[in-house]
Amino acid sequence: MGIRFNCVCKRFGPKIILNDVSFEVSDGEILFILGKSGAGKSVTLKHIVGVLKPDSGSVFVGDTNVSILSDEALTAVRRQCGMVFQHPALLDSLTVYQNVSFGLRTPQYLASLERPLTENEIQKIVIEKLSLVNLGSDVLDKMPSALSYGMQKRVSLARTLAPSPRYLLFDEPTTGLDPITTNAVNDLIFELSRKLNVTSIVVSHDMQCALKTADRILVLDQAKILTIGSVSEIKQSNEKLVKDFLEETLALFLPSSIGGHG
Amino acid sequence: MNQPVLAEQIHRVASTSSLFRKTLLKFADSPWRWKEIFASTSQMGVGSLPIITLSTAFSGLVVTNEIAWHMDKVLHTVDMMPGFTGQFILRELGIVIPALLLVSKVGASTTAEISTMKVTEQIDALKLLGIDPIKYLVFPRLIASIISTAALTIYSVAITLACAIAVATFRYHFSVAEYLNALRHFVTFADLFYALIKGAVFGTVIPIISCSYGFECKGGAEGVGNATTNAVVASTIAVIFLDFALTLLFTYL
């Protein structure tokens, strides 16, 4: 079970994005994927939900090889996956309530229930998921364009959580968020994993979040896996890129940095 | 045309044809999103009425004056003006002008909207929520475009003819009855039917090409701009080419 990459290669035109990438994520595990911009982190996530297909190799979600499935056949897999995109990706023409409840009204979700949800039940779920990301019911009737970028990202996260996915894929979930909400999102990822056994893969630049939340960390560099290991293993890594990431994180907490203004 | 450009054009034609085929399959996929179809029809049809009215009215005035002026100069009579203008309006002017206006108004906005959804990952989000973007975004626009373009074609023919009659009446002293009587010798109900067919065909290609370019959009704001420009160019060429092909077909029917 879990998610498995087997020797995945992907190129866009002449540019190699993923080169022989293999790794496995167990059920309930939190894996952070770190790397510089353009290292192929987002592309890796999109392979899991079949938005992108590998040129060679295979990607398994549970027992299903998603790399060979058609769009129609992928629906069942996608029903189990929730993805938080780099952009909020909210549907502009729908209100916050309609956006968050969108996934609760799809035929695939309804098919997984014994009976359809009533409007009251849908509203309850929507408010509950919004409260998880520090948003109140006052935003329900607002259009996405009336919200700040950070609020849109939080609504997007609530929409992803609404249908209770088994696998959560986060593409830089905390970019553009304030530190309090960033902490809340990281705590949420941790809680979902520990309480509901949700498997999470988080693409991020934020080593601090990774060290705090991840079970394991994978570092991508130049289309390949540079290193993968537990938090303590990553802290002891001799790879220059990993050290650079760690030093950047530590620099934030050095007294000279803190006292820089005085 | 160099090889990469040619390859890109072939890819464009192939992806647009593929989108057309996939959208046609959605006819059998119920339920239809009637609410969105009505909203799009209203937006495309009713929303385009002012510009179509203005443009076709003026084109009717100009063309009737031009034809009459040339007939008078060459043949020294304007007796055949109603027939010629009526036929030209019903077979070409009243059909192509609204189609080209819809390309720039409806087609451009469709591509811009779909492109923006693509680059902001809204299309990917739809897929992940288990929603087929073709059924959700393309199919309602296709139905709405066919209905509104066919209806606007008949409307613009009527407006253009009314303006032609106005010129014939006030400037060249025909009565309305004389104009319509002369018109009957040149045009038949088949012409009106062909106008409807042309309108429906243009109404089909405009949203398909516009959506196809939107789905293929890459990059940010620049990508949206390029996709919109390219979609308008491609749709314009498609309308002109299909007009030529259908005119040939109807001439020999």
Chai-1 contact restraints between the chains, C-beta under 6 A:
chainA,res_idxA,chainB,res_idxB,connection_type,confidence,min_distance_angstrom,max_distance_angstrom,comment,restraint_id
A,V49,B,L128,contact,1.0,0.0,6.0,A-B,restraint_1
A,V51,B,D124,contact,1.0,0.0,6.0,A-B,restraint_2
A,T75,B,G130,contact,1.0,0.0,6.0,A-B,restraint_3
A,R78,B,L128,contact,1.0,0.0,6.0,A-B,restraint_4
A,R78,B,G130,contact,1.0,0.0,6.0,A-B,restraint_5
A,R79,B,G130,contact,1.0,0.0,6.0,A-B,restraint_6
A,M83,B,L128,contact,1.0,0.0,6.0,A-B,restraint_7
A,F85,B,E121,contact,1.0,0.0,6.0,A-B,restraint_8
A,H87,B,T120,contact,1.0,0.0,6.0,A-B,restraint_9
A,H87,B,E121,contact,1.0,0.0,6.0,A-B,restraint_10
A,A89,B,T120,contact,1.0,0.0,6.0,A-B,restraint_11
A,A89,B,E121,contact,1.0,0.0,6.0,A-B,restraint_12
A,A89,B,Q122,contact,1.0,0.0,6.0,A-B,restraint_13
A,A89,B,A125,contact,1.0,0.0,6.0,A-B,restraint_14
A,L91,B,Q122,contact,1.0,0.0,6.0,A-B,restraint_15
A,F102,B,L129,contact,1.0,0.0,6.0,A-B,restraint_16
A,G103,B,L129,contact,1.0,0.0,6.0,A-B,restraint_17
A,T106,B,L129,contact,1.0,0.0,6.0,A-B,restraint_18
A,T106,B,G130,contact,1.0,0.0,6.0,A-B,restraint_19
A,Q108,B,G130,contact,1.0,0.0,6.0,A-B,restraint_20
